[in-house]
């Protein structure tokens, strides 16, 4: 593993650890660096700010989940994403609490849309229908995810995914 990836992962782990202790808006770059024993120069070499770091975490970890095995059905995709988010719920609850210009909700929705689009081909015949549904479902899924992670911590991820799944024959 290249040194750059090792450093980014150390900063990511420090950010996740720090976010488990305090809300995102109270975290300073110095807090992240202190948590992993690095200096601010190392942080800024890899990330432009704490928002950039959180987006990197979301992107790399979600892509790892998405690419970890061949997800052939929408249900498998929902289960994989739900299990990952459930295991990292404290981080995501805090990330989704960020509103405004650097909203992680918007970033996460943009990340989900292509995943949803890939799985809408079974439901709709035209590209336009697929795109409209993918955007709607990504946004709806995101809103539901946030409520599930925040208010129903004992509701198992696979059971949640089955509730969100829309079988083709219905």
C-alpha positions in Angstrom: 0.0 0.0 0.0 1.5 3.4 -1.0 2.4 5.8 1.8 -0.2 8.2 0.6 -3.0 5.7 1.1 -1.6 4.8 4.6 -1.6 8.4 5.6 -5.1 9.0 4.2 -6.4 6.0 6.1 -4.8 7.1 9.3 -6.4 10.5 9.0 -9.7 8.9 8.1 -9.6 6.7 11.1 -8.7 9.7 13.3 -11.6 11.6 11.8 -14.0 8.8 12.5 -12.7 8.4 16.1 -13.0 12.2 16.6 -16.5 12.3 15.2 -17.5 9.6 17.7 -16.5 12.0 20.5 -17.9 15.3 19.2 -20.0 16.8 16.5 -18.5 17.7 13.1 -18.9 21.4 13.5 -16.7 21.4 16.6 -13.9 19.4 15.1 -10.8 21.3 14.0 -8.1 19.9 11.7 -5.8 20.1 14.8 -8.1 17.6 16.6 -7.8 15.1 13.7 -4.0 15.5 13.6 -3.7 15.1 17.3 -5.8 11.9 17.3 -3.4 10.2 14.8 -0.1 11.9 15.7 0.4 13.8 12.5 1.0 17.4 11.8 -1.3 19.9 10.0 1.1 20.0 7.0 0.6 16.3 6.5 -3.2 16.8 6.6 -3.2 19.6 4.1 -0.9 17.7 1.8 -3.7 15.1 1.4 -6.9 17.0 2.0 -8.0 20.6 1.5 -10.2 20.6 4.6 -12.2 18.4 7.0 -15.1 18.3 4.5 -12.8 16.9 1.8 -11.6 14.2 4.3 -15.1 13.1 5.1 -16.1 13.0 1.4 -13.0 10.8 0.8 -14.0 8.5 3.6 -17.5 8.2 2.2 -16.4 7.7 -1.3 -13.6 5.2 -0.7 -15.6 3.1 1.8 -18.8 3.1 -0.2 -16.9 2.1 -3.4 -15.2 -0.7 -1.4 -18.6 -2.0 -0.3 -20.0 -1.6 -3.8 -17.1 -3.3 -5.5 -16.4 -5.9 -2.8 -18.4 -8.6 -4.6 -20.7 -8.7 -7.6 -24.0 -7.3 -6.4 -26.4 -8.7 -8.9 -29.7 -7.5 -7.4 -31.0 -4.3 -6.0 -31.6 -6.1 -2.7 -28.0 -7.2 -2.5 -26.9 -3.6 -3.0 -29.3 -2.4 -0.3 -28.1 -5.0 2.1 -24.4 -4.3 1.5 -24.9 -0.5 1.9 -27.2 -1.0 5.0 -24.7 -3.3 6.7 -21.8 -0.9 6.0 -23.7 2.1 7.3 -25.0 0.3 10.3 -21.4 -0.7 11.3 -20.4 3.0 10.9 -23.6 4.6 12.1 -22.1 7.1 14.6 -19.9 8.5 11.8 -22.8 8.8 9.4 -25.2 10.3 11.9 -22.7 13.1 12.5 -21.9 13.5 8.8 -25.5 13.8 7.9 -25.9 16.5 10.5 -23.9 18.9 8.3 -26.2 21.2 6.4 -25.5 23.9 3.8 -22.8 24.4 1.2 -20.7 21.3 2.2 -23.6 19.0 2.9 -22.7 15.4 3.0 -26.3 14.5 2.2 -25.9 16.0 -1.3 -22.5 14.3 -1.8 -23.9 10.9 -0.6 -27.0 11.3 -2.8 -24.8 11.9 -5.8 -22.8 8.8 -4.9 -25.9 6.7 -4.6 -27.5 7.8 -7.8 -25.2 5.9 -10.2 -25.6 2.8 -8.0 -29.4 3.1 -8.1 -29.3 3.7 -11.9 -27.4 0.5 -12.4 -30.2 -1.4 -10.7 -33.2 0.4 -12.3 -32.7 -1.2 -15.7 -34.8 -4.1 -14.5 -37.7 -1.8 -13.6 -37.9 0.7 -16.4 -37.6 0.6 -20.1 -36.4 4.1 -21.0 -33.2 5.9 -19.9 -35.2 8.9 -18.7 -37.5 6.8 -16.5 -34.4 5.0 -15.1 -32.7 8.3 -14.3 -35.8 9.9 -12.7 -36.4 6.8 -10.5 -32.7 6.6 -9.6 -32.6 10.2 -8.4 -35.9 9.8 -6.5 -34.8 6.5 -4.9 -31.3 7.8 -3.9 -32.8 10.8 -2.2 -35.6 8.8 -0.6 -33.2 6.1 0.5 -30.9 8.7 2.0 -33.7 10.3 4.0 -34.8 6.9 5.2 -31.2 5.8 6.1 -30.7 8.9 8.2 -33.9 8.2 10.2 -33.1 4.5 10.5 -29.5 5.1 11.8 -30.6 7.8 14.2 -33.9 6.5 15.6 -33.8 2.7 15.2 -30.3 1.5 16.2 -31.5 -2.0 17.0 -33.3 -2.6 13.7 -31.0 -5.0 11.8 -29.5 -3.9 8.5 -30.8 -6.8 6.4 -34.3 -6.4 7.7 -34.1 -2.6 6.9 -32.9 -3.4 3.4 -35.8 -5.7 2.8 -38.2 -2.9 3.7 -36.5 -0.6 1.2 -36.5 -3.2 -1.6 -39.0 -2.8 -4.4 -39.3 -6.2 -6.1 -39.9 -6.1 -9.9 -43.2 -7.9 -9.8 -44.9 -5.4 -7.4 
